[in-house]
Amino acid sequence: MIAKISSNNNLYGALSYNQNKLDGDRAKVILTNKMIEPQDGIFDIHTCMRSFEPYLLANRNTEKPVLHVSLNPDPKDVLSDEQLSEIAQEYMQKMGYGDQPFIVYKHEDLERKHIHIVSLRVDENGRKINDKFEHRRSMDACRKLEQKYGLVPADQKQRQEGLPLKPVKYDNGDVKQQIANIIRAVAKDYHFLSLKEYRALLHIYNVGMEEIRGEVKGKPYRGIVYSALNDRGEKVGTPFKSSLFGKSVGIEALEKHIEKSAQVIKNRHLKERSKQIISKTMRTCQNRSDFEKALEKKGISAVFRTNDEGRIYGATFIDHEQKCIFNGSRLGKEFSANVFNTLFRDPATCPISPQSPQPPETQPCKTFDNQSHDKETAGTGIGGLFDIFSPAGSPADDYEEKAFLRRTKKKRRPKRHV
């Protein structure tokens, strides 16, 4: 069983996330502790907020008083609602939150049935509950619960499956949550040195990322917008502004992460493994399709960007084992886009080529076409952009929002070709 713990100051957001599941018949409340019981037995956001309100009002100086935990048993674990309730109760007790008000939701919209717990980190007197060594204590609690209930150990699950991320499928619904699962994991676990490298990784999971610039009340504005992509790399559905997913996937956090990644990659010499594997694969594979398949077997994804004529003008490599993303030219000149364009068009003339080159196959490969992506972005109308930036619950005729979007649109300038 895996526990994921988060803390923030947005109680409404945590409750709203689970309430949306309830309203869609994709979740149900299986346990409450010290919560106001509604007369009709139906828990809604208003009722839950009333239960937590006295604790929040008493809060002294805890900046992130909201606790949101998800407990994820292995899909092979078949547990009744009663067992899940007992596990939730015991977990909260072991973590020091057993006497707190909390509500437990069972999510049923995935094959992997799991539970979410919403509570507070401050007691009825406003004092923060001790959270020292929280993650270590959480792991210990999960191991003990696995033994008691005969659950599949989390370390075994990780060895068997590697906890892979699944690409976004627009038709599966709940697109916002699908995107959230991808971008939060990627921003937390992977090392990248630019937003372009970050975008390349998101693309293989059918997530698009755009940087938005403009002005708000005379001050420069920068932001990130995420969207779902289909298998052709085209945007589908309504994009989402980054603030809907939290600060960790916003522009400021990503730029700080890029700075840290540069030090990690340098200090740990993380480029070397990728360079050796890619170089060897270039010498042994005779076409792009074989090259990509061979790298995938070694835990590396290759993302090529091509123009309308099929010329490769960008190459990015994602080392999933080391959790690193590298632009080809950043690895070295021998891994630049021009080298791969020559290699896959005419292996015999490439500086790094097979010993016995054969004509490359011409079958198409999944690529990220930046040009079509840019054209699509440029054609986005005011109405569509306004939907992206309108906060939940805000009126669609907000004058300042519209003015901001008009300024953003005016700021677009055609690219200058040098």
N, C-alpha and C positions, 0 to 999 in steps of 0.2 A: 504494500500500500504506500502510496506517495501522498505527502501532505504539502500543499502550497499555501503559504501564509503571506498576506499582504496587510499593510496598515495605511490608512489615509484619513482625511478629515471630511469625507463625503459620505455620510450615512445614507442619505437619500439615494445616491448612486448605487451603493451596494444592495439596498433593498429593491430599487427599481430593476436592477439586472435580474434578480430572482423573481420579482413580481411579473416581469414580462414572460418568463418561463411558465409561471402559474397560469397567467391569462391565456396562454397558448396551449394549455393542457400538456405541457412538456415537463412539468415538475409538480411536486406536491409537498406540503409541510408534513413532516413525520415526527417532529419533536419540538417542544418549546420549553424554556426554563425561565421562570420569573417574568413571564410575558403576560400582558393583559389579554384575557380570553374574550374574544368577541362573542356576542349573544348568538349570532347565526353560525359560529364556528368557522367563519371565513376570515383569514388573516389578510389585511390589506396594508398598504404603506402607511396610511394615517394611523391605524391601530398600533403598528409596530413602532412608529416614531414616538408615540405617547409612552410606550414602555421604556424607551431609551432616554427620553427627554430629561428626567430628573438627574441622571448620571452626567449627561452632557452639561447641564446647567451648573452642576457642582464641580465640573472639571476646573482644575486650577491652572495648569500651564502645559498640559500635554498637547503638542501640536497635531498629532495624528492619533486621535482616540478611537478610531473605528477599526475593528478586527474583522477580517474576511478570510475564512479558511476553506479550502476545498480538500476533501479526503477522497483519494482515487484508488479503490481496490483494483486488482488485476481483472480483466474481462472474464477470466476463467472462474473468478470467485462468485458463486451464486449466493447472495445474501438476502434475507427477508427484511422488510421494513423494520421489524422489531430488532433484528441484529444490527442493522445500520444505526438505529437509534441508540442502542447500547454502546456501539463503538464511538459514536459522536459524544455521548455523555462521558464515557471514560477518557476519551482524548482530552476533552475540555478540563476534566478534573486533573489529569496529569500535567496539563499545561498551566494550571493555576487559575483557570477561568470557570471552574465548576459552579461557583456561587454567583456568577454574573447572569444577567438576562441574556438569553441567546435564542435564536430560532434556526432550525435545521431544515433545509430543503433537499429533497431527493430529485436529482435531474435525470430525466428519462429520455432525452432527445438523442442520445448517443448509444451505441452498442455497449459502451463502457459506462454502466450505471455508477454514479458517484454522488456525493453529498456536498452541499455548501453550508457553512455556518457563519452567521452574522452576529457579532457581539461587540463589546466595548472594552477598551484597554484601561479604563478608569473605573474605580469602585464607586459605591454610593456616596462616599465622602469626597470624591473628586481626585483621589490619589491614584497615581499610575500603578498598575499591577506589574510586578517584577517581570521583565522580559529578557533578562540576561541569558545568554547562551540558548536563545529560543530555538534556533534551528537544530542545534545539537539535541536539545531536550525533545523536540518534535520527532526527530529521527529515532531516538530511543523509545518514545511512546509508540511509534508506528511498529517498531520491531516487536515490542511486547504484545501489541494487539494482534499482530500477525500470528504469533505463537499461540495466543489464547484462542483465537477463532479459526486457526488452521488456514490462514490466507497464504496466497502465493507471495513469497518474499520479493520486495521491490528490486533487490540486486539481481535476482534471477530474471525478472522481467526485463531489466535493462540489458542484460547479456543477450537475451533471446531476441528482443525487438529493437533495442537502441532508442526507444521512445521517439520514433520518427515523426516529423511534422507531415501533415497531409495537405496537399494543394487545395486551395479554395474551389469549391464547386458551387457556382451561383444557383443552380437549380435545387440544391439541397436546402436552401433557405437559411435564415439567421446569418446572413452574410457578414454583418458587423462583427459577430462573435467569432466567425471563422477567420476573418482578417486579424482580429485582436490576438487570437491564439498564435498566429504566425509572427506578426511584427513584434510582439512582446518577447517571444522566445528568441528571435533573431537578434533584436537589439540588446538582449541580456547576454547571450551565449557566444555570439560570433565577434571576431575581430575584423574590422575593415578600416581602410584609410581614406575613404571618400564616400560621399553620398551616392556616386555612380556605382561603386562596388556594392553598397548596401542595396541599391535598386536592383542590381543584377541578381542578387540572391533572392530577393522577394519575388522576382519575375518567375523563377522556376516553381514557385508555390502559387502562381496565378494571382499575385498581388502587385498592383501598380503603385508607384510613389512619385509625386510631383512636388517640386518646390515652388511656392507661390510668393511673389514679391509685390509690394505696393506701399501705400501710405495710409495712416489712420490719424486724422487730425494733424496733419503736417509731419508726422513722425514715420520714419521708414518701418515697414512691416515685412517680416519673413515668416513663412509657415510651411507646413507639410500637409498634403492631402493624400489619402490612401483610397484605392479603389480595387474592385475585383476585376480580374481579367479572364477572358475565355482562353481556350487552347491555342488560339491564333495570336494571343497577346493583345487583344482588343478590349477596351474598357466596356464593362457591362454594369448596368444598375447605377445607383447614385453614389458618388464619392463621399468620403467621410473626412472631416478635418481631424487632425492629430489629437486635439484636445479631448476628443470623445474617448480616446484610448488611454489617456494619462500622460504625464510629463515625460515619462521614460522614452516615448517614441516621438517626441517633439523635436524641433530643430535644435534647440539649445542643448538638450541632453545628448542628441546624436553627435553634435560637434565635440562635446566633452568626451564622449566615448571614442571618437576618432583619435583624439589626442592620446588617450590612454592606450588605445590599440597600437599606436605607433611604437610606444615604449615596450609593450609586451612582445610584439613581433620582433623587435630589434634585440631585446634582452634574451629571448628564448630561441633566437635563430630559427623562426618558424618557416622562413621561406625555403630553406634547404630541402626539406622533404618534398614539397610540391615541385620544386625545380627538377629534382632528380627523377621523379615519376613522370612528369610531363615530357622531359627530354627523352627518356627511354621510350615512351609511348610514341613520340613523333618519329622515332627511327624504325619502329616495328609495324606501325599501321599505315596502310596504303590509301586510305580515304577518310573523309571526315566522319562518316557514320561509325566506322570501326574505331576511330580515334576516341570518339565520345563514349562508346560502349566500353572500351578498354579502361578509360579513366574512371567511369562509374564503378567498375568492379573494384577499383582501388580507393574508392571513397572520394573521388574528385569529380565535380561537375564542371563542364565547359559551357560557357555562354558566349556565343558569337553574335555580333551585330552586323547586319548586311544592308547595303543600299538596294535600290530597285533593280540594279544590274546584277545583283548577286555578289558584289565585291565585299569582302570582309573588311570592315573598318574599325572593329572593336573586338577585343577578346578578354574575357574575365574568367578566372578559375576559382572554384570554391572547394576548399579542402575541408570536408565535413568531419574528418577525424581530428584535425587540429582546430576546427572551428575558425578558419581564416578565409578571407576573400582577397584575391589579388588581381589587379589589372595586369594583363599580360606584359606590357612594357615595363611595369614596375618590378617584375621578376627579372627582367633582362631583355636586351634587344633581340635575343634569339627567340623570344616568346611574344614578339609584337604582332599586331594584326597583319602587317604586310608580309611577314614570314609565313603565317598560316594561309593567307590568301594565295601566295605563290605555291606553297606546299600542296594545297588541295586542288589547285588548278593545273599545276604542272610539277609533280614531285621531282622530276629529273633535274630541274633548275633550282630547286630550293637548297639553301645552305645546309639544312638538316633534312635529309631525305632517306628513304629506305634504301637498302643495298641493291635491291632489284625492283625498281619502281614499276608499277603497273598503272594504267589509266585510272584516274579516280572515278568513283561512282558519282552519278549526277543526281541521285535521289535527294529530295529536299530534306532538310533537317530543321527542327524547331529552333527558331532564332528570335531575337528581340530586335524588332525593327524600330529604331528610334525615329526615323523620318516619318513613318506613318503615325507613330505616337505623337510626335510634335504637331503634325497636321491636324490630328484629332483634337489636341489641346487647343490649338489656335482657333478652331471653329466653335469652341464652346461659347454659348450665348450668355447674356447677362442673367437671364432667368435661372439657367442651370448653375452658374457660379453662386448666385444668391442662395440657392437651396443648400449648397455646400457649407457656406459660412453662417447661415442662420442658426443660432443656438436653439436647442430644443425648447419649444414652448414660446418662442419669440414671434411676434406678428410679422407677416410677410411684407408689410408695407412700411417697415422701419426705415425712416429717411436716411439716417446716418449709415446704415448698412448699404443701402443702395448707392449712396454717394461714394462710399469706400470702393464698392465694386466698379463704379464708373471710372474712378481714378486708377484702379488696378488695370482695367482694360486699356486705358489710355497709355499706361506705362509700357505696354508691350511694344517692342521695337524690332524691326526685321533684323535678322542676323547679317552681319557684314562679312563678306567673303574676302579674305586676304589673298 
